[in-house]
Every structure is written in C-alpha cells, then in structure tokens.
Amino acid sequence: MVFLTLDDLDNFFRRYAKQQGFGIVKAGGAYKQEKGKTLNERRNCMWKCESGGKPDGRIRASSRLLNGVSGKGVKMANRKTKKVGCPVMLHAKVTKDGKWQIRNVVLQHQNHEPVPSISKYISMFHREDLNAVRRRLFQHHDEGVSIPQIHSALAAERNGVENIPVSERQLRNVVDKEKRLKMMEGNANAMAAYFHCMSTDNQNFFHLHRLDDDERLKDVMWVDARSRASYIEFGDVVCFDSTYLTNSCMGGKAPSGILTDQDAAIKKAIAKVMPNTRHRWCLWHILNKLPLKLGGYDKYDEIKQALLRAIYDSYTVEEFENSWNEAIDAYNLGENAWLKGMRSTQRVESMNSFFDKYLKKQTRLYEFVQQYCKATERRAEDEKQADADSVRFCHQLVSDFPIERVFQKVYTSAKFVEVQQECLKNLYVSIVGCKVVDENVLEYTIEDRVWVRDPNTRKDVPTRRKREYR
C-alpha cells in the first residue's frame, strides 16, 4: 500500500489499531542525509504494538533499580507492564517520488489478545476523544457543574456510559492539568493575572491586595464594575476587609446595613470602622448552627420550635425579646455559651447565598474570583430576564384597592406577587375606633388578625388571634 504522506500512513495505522483494540508506538526510523548533514525528513519509519518488547523484571527501591534477588530473598517486580513480546509491527519507506510505501507488516499478536471494546481505555486514543468534548467540559465546569454530572450528561447523549469514549477519570485529569498550568507561577499570581485581565477590559473593575513582611499575600479585595454602580445607586452592595478599604472603591460611602455570620473579629471591625452601620447577623447561618450547638439537649425539637416561634411570630422588639427569653428560661439554656454570646437585642434577617452553585471547598483562590464574576453575571442576566418578563406580562389584580393598581405598575413581577399577599392581608383589617388628637390629627385604632408562618408550607396563614394598632 502507498500513502501520500507520513501523517496519512500514521493516521491509517492508528485507526486500524483503535478498531482492533491495541495501542501502537513509533519504534524508530531514519532521516534523510545530504552532504553529510541530517535533514529533518524521514526516509523510513517503524511502528510497533505497545505490548512489544521485554518487560523490566527489576524492582525499584527508593530511587535505585535493584535485581530481583536481595538479602531478604526473591522479590517481585512492583510495577505493572504492557511489554509481553508481541511481534506486531509495520515498516514503511519513502519511495523515489516522495510517497510512503509499506514494506513489511506483521499483524498476528502473541501473548495478549486485543479487544476492540477497550480502545477507549488506551491512553494514545484519549487525546482525540478528549478534544471532541474538551470545550463542553470546560464550559460546564466553569459554570459549577461537577465532573460526575458532566460525564453523566455526555453519556446520556450517547445512550449509555459504554458508548462514551472518555471516562470520568480522564475528564478529571484534563481539568486538573489545566489548573496546574494556571498555577505554575502560584495561586496568588494566577489571581493577579486574572485581575489584570479584568481591569484591562473594564477600567471600573477595582482590585487591591496587600503583602506581609515575607512578601506573601495577606489580604485582597475586588469590586466589579456592576457592583460599584449598584452600590452607589442602592447602597446595599458591601465588600470590605479588616481595614475597610472600601473607601478606595466606594467613594467613602458606608453601607446603611451589613449582614455577616457570627464572627467576633468581623463584629469588632465593623463597630470600629463603620459605627453608623446597622450590623445584623445572618439568620440563615444561625439556624444552620442550631443542630450543632443545641442538638445535644434531650428536648432539642421543642427548643428549636420555641426559638423559631420567637423569631417568626414576633411583631415588635419587645415581643421578640420576651419570647426569646421565655424559651431560654423554660429549657434552662441560660448557661449555653453559644446563646450567651448571642444577645437577644441583636436583630437577624434571612439571607441565602447564590454562590453555592459556583463554589466548593476545593475552589482555588484564583478560581474563586472567576466563579464570583460568573455568579454576578448570572444574577445580572436573571434580573434582565425578570425585567423583560415584567414588561411583557402582568399579574391580575386580587382586590379593588387603588394602591394595588399602582403597585402593579411600579414593581417587578416577582415583587408584585409579594405585595399582593400584603394587599390580601388588608382584607382582614378593620377600623374599630377613631380619636381626635387635635384639630388636624386623628388617631385610628386598627384591628388585625395575627399571622404566623406554617412550618410545613412556609406560607403565612391567619389565626383567630387579633391585635389592635394605633
């Protein structure tokens, strides 16, 4: 057989080997010579089965190769080998007109039996198979999809795992190799390079870092352009470190409120550098700690329900403090160190992180920044979609209140649904009294139902209890 180029012949033998289920290696060949100089052009080439050759029977101890016999007796070789002396080979040579002609070939395997179904597990065929899925692999992985999920999705497209040419381990190795390449100059340097790239694309992207006395990264902060603009407009986007470097990127404007976990150092820092900012603990973090901090008590379920009632069923600060303290006294929790450190006058609110999809415990420093940017981009896109839906669709009115029609025009679709719930609650409100305070002031007494949150449906439901407001 004759082939136009060496690559054509190489690809032909590779395809044959893949179909049969064995790997091949280039075992040698000679280069053309002209006037005593070796040219970079082959004049012949040989391919062999990867199982050709003799196995290395020596053992490896530390970094030295030893013979199979030692003072402790015979030892077995501690490495696997593919070499079993298989004679399969192909030899080709360049003809006078520059084409490649097969001169000798042996196709009968010995000492092993090729199986076509194992081709996808042979390393030499991985590259071409991985190239077919590489782009989708990194697209999905950058979006926070796990390797097992990506592999399952690829398998589903091919009607089963047995039909996918790459394994989950191979996908993981490709991702790990890409990480190592980015980390060649260090985790912090990789992050700095990403910051530089972002700043080049958008001059409003702010980043700042500090080094310690040993020139190691001490702390870092960054604010993307969208968050800076949102902060100036709304004042509810907060990025800070222990020295409050937000003065450099937020125009010296302190936030009106900030939500954090129960970190003592953060609490002291906020009180020192942002004295006029309302500091609240995140209710989500507190409730997540209940099993850990209180799970050892015999009446844990009752304690949890009592604390949840204090949080959700209280309408005033006084009611919350009374209900909270009653629960503490009823179950003898006064000496619990965690509860003692959580003053009842500290107000908390609920907050759910939308970063969970993008971040893991194994996320590298430079990856964290990239995933943060992807998460904010996704949030911005979701908001644009919500705005578009609000323009195209509208929810029907549920009452005859004129204010509801105003709310329908000014609120987004999702927020209007919440406002509608409040409008429905007004149907339970009635005026029970009116008092003239002075010539221009009237004081009304309003009666309303007490609403509580159903623990099963997590929706507000009215009770038979009533209360009055002035």
ABEGO torsion letter per residue (X at the ends): XBBABAAAAAAAAAAAAAAAGBBBBBAEEBBBBBGGBBBABBABBBBBBAABEBBBABBBBEABBBBABBAAEBBBBABBBABAGBABBBBBBBBAAGBBBBABBBABBBGBBBBAAAAAABAAAAAAAAAAAAAAAAAAAAAGBBAAAAAAAAAAAAGEAAABABBAAAAAAAAAAAAAAAAAAEAAAAAAAAAAAAAAABAABBBBBBBBAAGBBABBBBBBAAAAAAAAAAGABBBBBAAGAAAAAAGGBBBABBBBBABAAAAAAAAAABAABBBBBBAAAAAAAAAAAAAABAAAAAAAAAAAAAAAABABAAAAAAAAAAAAAAAGAAABAAAAABBAABBBBBBBBAAAAABBAABBAAAAAAAAAAAAAAAAAAAAAAAAAAAABBBBBABABAAAAAAAAABBAAAAAAAAAAAAAAAABBBABBBBABAABBBBBBBBBBBBBBAAAGBBBBBABBBBBX
